Each structure stands twice: as C-alpha cells, then as structure tokens.
Amino acid sequence: MKRFKNGWIIPAIIIIVNVCAIWISWKSLPETLPAHFDPQGNASGSMARTTLLFYPVISLIVCLAVYGIHYFRPGNNRLRLLGIHFLTSAVTLTILSSTMVTLTFGTQPFFMFAEPVIMVSGIAAFIICLLKSRRAALSR
C-alpha cells in the first residue's frame, strides 16, 4: 500500500498547472470568454473571465471529497487507492483540458476531444480497480 500513498501528488501538480495557466494568461484575457464550442471550434456560449477561477477550485474540491471518502471508509486497500488516484487524475486533467479550451478560444481542437477520452479512461480504470479489489476481497 505504501507504493500508492503518494499518488495524490499527480492531481496536485495538475491543479497547480491549471492555476498557473490561468494566472499567466489572466491579463490578456477579455472580460467575456467563449465557453462552449462545437466540434469545428465555433463558440456557442460565453462566460465571465472570473469563472475560470472556479476550475481549479472544483478540481480541488472533487479531489478532497474523493480522498476524504477513501480515508474515512474502513478496509482501505492498494487497488482501491490506485483506482482513486486514476479517478482524481482524470478529473483534474479533464478540468485542465477545459481550461485550455477556454484559454485558446477553441482554436486547439485537441483539448476538446481529449476531455471525453480522459474522463472515460479515468472512470474505466477506477471501475477496473474497484472490481479487482472486490474480487480479491471475496477470494480471501
């Protein structure tokens, strides 16, 4: 279990990168930003610039909630912890990708298509780890 104890570092680094990306580009951003984009990169919604500040906060809250549930639930095991690291990393990467879509004004389609792939991969890895953990617990 000790091997996966520091897995929270990856989501923490991603949140810090998100904060830095927003901070570096803050002065050059207009007051109103495009918020939603179609697959061609055309804006279909807008948001205030200050809304970007909520992105890293949402990442942090989700990570703290998931790790908090894990901490207070008895019977912690290595596979479940690994799954939680996958899930929190996927959530923070997805939110970072959303930030990058907004900061690039939808001109980088890679970020738009990366969001669902990252999230589905993280959820799949989480579920696989939970199922393996459950199977291991039942076989004991």
C-alpha positions in Angstrom: 0.0 0.0 0.0 2.9 2.3 0.6 3.6 2.3 -3.1 0.4 4.2 -3.9 0.3 6.6 -0.9 1.8 9.5 -2.9 -0.5 9.2 -5.9 -2.2 12.4 -4.8 0.8 14.3 -6.0 -0.2 13.9 -9.7 -3.6 15.6 -9.2 -2.0 18.3 -7.1 0.5 19.1 -9.8 -2.3 19.2 -12.4 -4.2 21.7 -10.2 -1.1 23.8 -9.9 -0.6 23.8 -13.6 -4.2 24.8 -14.1 -3.8 27.8 -11.7 -0.5 28.8 -13.4 -2.1 28.7 -16.9 -4.9 30.9 -15.7 -2.6 33.3 -13.8 -0.2 33.6 -16.8 -2.9 34.5 -19.3 -5.2 36.5 -17.0 -4.2 40.0 -18.1 -4.5 39.2 -21.8 -8.0 37.7 -21.5 -11.1 39.7 -22.4 -13.8 40.1 -19.7 -16.1 37.7 -21.6 -14.8 34.4 -22.8 -16.3 31.9 -25.2 -17.4 28.9 -23.0 -18.8 26.2 -25.2 -17.5 25.1 -28.6 -18.9 22.8 -31.3 -16.6 20.3 -33.0 -15.5 22.9 -35.6 -14.3 25.2 -32.8 -17.1 27.8 -33.1 -18.2 29.4 -29.9 -21.7 28.6 -28.8 -21.7 30.2 -25.3 -19.9 32.7 -23.2 -18.8 33.2 -19.6 -17.2 35.9 -17.5 -13.4 35.7 -17.1 -13.7 35.2 -13.4 -15.5 31.9 -14.0 -12.1 30.4 -14.9 -11.1 30.8 -11.2 -13.6 28.2 -10.3 -12.0 25.5 -12.4 -9.0 24.7 -10.1 -11.3 25.1 -7.1 -13.7 22.5 -8.5 -10.7 20.1 -9.1 -9.5 20.6 -5.5 -13.0 20.0 -4.0 -13.5 16.8 -6.1 -10.1 15.5 -5.1 -10.6 16.3 -1.4 -14.0 14.7 -1.4 -12.8 11.5 -3.1 -9.8 11.2 -0.9 -11.9 12.0 2.2 -14.3 9.3 1.4 -11.4 6.9 0.9 -9.8 8.0 4.2 -12.9 7.5 6.3 -14.0 4.2 4.8 -12.6 1.2 6.6 -10.8 -1.6 4.8 -8.6 0.6 2.6 -6.6 -1.5 0.1 -4.0 -0.9 -2.5 -6.2 -1.5 -5.6 -8.9 0.8 -4.4 -6.4 3.5 -3.7 -4.9 3.1 -7.1 -8.3 3.4 -8.6 -8.9 6.6 -6.7 -5.6 8.1 -8.0 -6.7 7.3 -11.5 -10.1 8.9 -11.0 -8.8 12.1 -9.4 -6.1 12.4 -12.0 -8.7 12.0 -14.8 -11.0 14.6 -13.2 -8.2 17.2 -12.8 -6.9 16.5 -16.3 -10.4 17.0 -17.7 -10.8 20.3 -16.0 -7.3 21.4 -17.1 -8.3 20.5 -20.6 -11.5 22.6 -20.3 -9.3 25.5 -19.1 -7.0 25.1 -22.1 -10.0 25.1 -24.5 -11.2 28.3 -23.0 -7.8 29.9 -22.9 -7.1 29.1 -26.5 -10.6 30.3 -27.5 -11.4 26.9 -29.1 -8.6 27.1 -31.6 -7.0 23.9 -30.4 -9.4 21.0 -31.1 -7.1 18.5 -29.4 -8.2 19.8 -26.0 -11.9 19.5 -26.9 -11.6 15.9 -28.0 -9.2 15.0 -25.1 -11.8 15.8 -22.4 -14.2 12.8 -23.0 -11.3 10.4 -23.7 -9.5 11.4 -20.4 -12.7 11.1 -18.4 -13.8 7.8 -19.8 -10.3 6.3 -19.4 -10.2 7.5 -15.7 -13.6 6.1 -14.9 -12.8 2.8 -16.6 -9.5 2.5 -14.7 -11.3 3.3 -11.5 -14.0 0.7 -12.1 -11.5 -2.0 -13.0 -9.5 -1.3 -9.9 -12.7 -1.5 -7.7 -13.8 -4.7 -9.4 -10.4 -6.3 -8.9 -10.3 -5.1 -5.3 -13.7 -6.6 -4.7 -12.8 -9.9 -6.3 -9.6 -10.1 -4.2 -11.6 -9.4 -1.1 -14.1 -12.1 -1.9 -11.5 -14.7 -2.6 -9.9 -14.3 0.8 
